[in-house]
Amino acid sequence: MSATCDEAAEVVTRGLGFNCHDVSPVLSVRNPADLYSWTQPVLEILIIGGAIAALVLAIQRLRRDGDPINISLWFASLAYLAITEPPLYFPEWFGLDEIYGFIFAHNEFTVQFMYDRLPLYIIAFYPAITALAYEVVRALGVFARRGALLGSLGVAFVAQVFYEIFDHLGPQLKWWAWNPDNMDVNHPMMASVPMKSMLLFASVSLAFTTYLVVRWVGDGKKRSGGSIAARAVLAGVLTPLGMVLFGFPSAVFGGDTPNIEAQAWVLGIQLGLVWLVGIWLLWESRKPGGVAPGTFALVFPAAFLVVHAVLWASALPDYLDAKNGITADGTPIGSGPYVIACFVAATVVLVQMYRGRSERAVEE
């Protein structure tokens, strides 16, 4: 076994259709037409395009309005990625293999780094989804009316409903595969998705990063580029501390013999609180005081939903024919009811944002 492909990693990557011993340590580039599924290049175009659009928006807002929040969020999300992703892929490099073990592996995509563990689209996913959640909540006026803390809680909800539409589809389409034998990290699961990932990665991380950035650079004070950059990087670096804090309640029931059922209850309650915040967000957004959404907010979230609706439609026949949660291809399916709830909630949020934009246009 190599230092980057132990027995567990070999089993998981073999299930995805490749050998983790036969990979490039730095960079791999493939023909998109030769990937496992046509859905992969579609996903790459969507997410990488979203990240580029978010960067363009961030630069425009900084130059035009002197607002450093978007550019700070963009780079803070990359700093967060740099801190969290390597230990997830290679826990043995950081002395965490005895604590966490092998967690998951991505399939082969067009551009990939770090022994084929880190696809380019995943790098892009962090700034894209962060910008999506922040821009929607900003347009709904929550930050303007309620400030950084409650605005960031709104980000936790918006990120949850968009992220999980993607998260519950990936394992079935072999975009990635979780290690089912890892009881410490990957269980309890909601269908094919670890609940800890649903809470900590899809909500807590984005909300925590947003809160720190808005507090540290969004106070209207003029700062040098170096100061803004340092604060953005520090926000990303500190974000895992927030994840540890919110992961503690379920961790109480961990240890050598984790109580999976108790952890599921705790995580379920925490996810329920995220949804309660969402209900509050929708009610709060009915009040005056929203901010006119820009092109990014008007286009990318809707494109995210439409593209994922098409991808889900393509996966639906195998999903419906699955036996005991496993398709005929041997891949685990996500939670259909939860994804439907996320689609509905995401659509309602966007409709409310568009409605607020129309009402402001009439007033003007």
Buried (B, 14 or more C-beta within 10 A) or exposed (E): EEEBBBEBBBBBBEBBEBEBEEBEEEEBEBEBEEBBBEBBBBBBBBBBBBBEBBBEBBEBBBEEEEBBBBBBBBBBBBBBBBBBBBBBBBBBEEEBBEEBBBBBBBBBBBBBBBBBBBBBBBBBBBBBBBBBBBBBBBBBBBBEBBBBEBBBBBBBBBBBBBBBBBBBBBBBBBBBBBBBEBBBBBBBBBBBBBBBBBBBBBBBBBBBBBBBBBBBBBEEEEBEEEBBBEBBBBBBBBBBEBBEEBBEBBBEBBEEEBBBEBBBBBBBEBBEBBBEBBEBBBEBBEEEEBBEBBEBBBEBBBBBBEBBEEBBEBBEEBBEEBEEBEBEEEBBBBBBEBBEBBBEBBBBBBEBBBEBBEEBEEEE
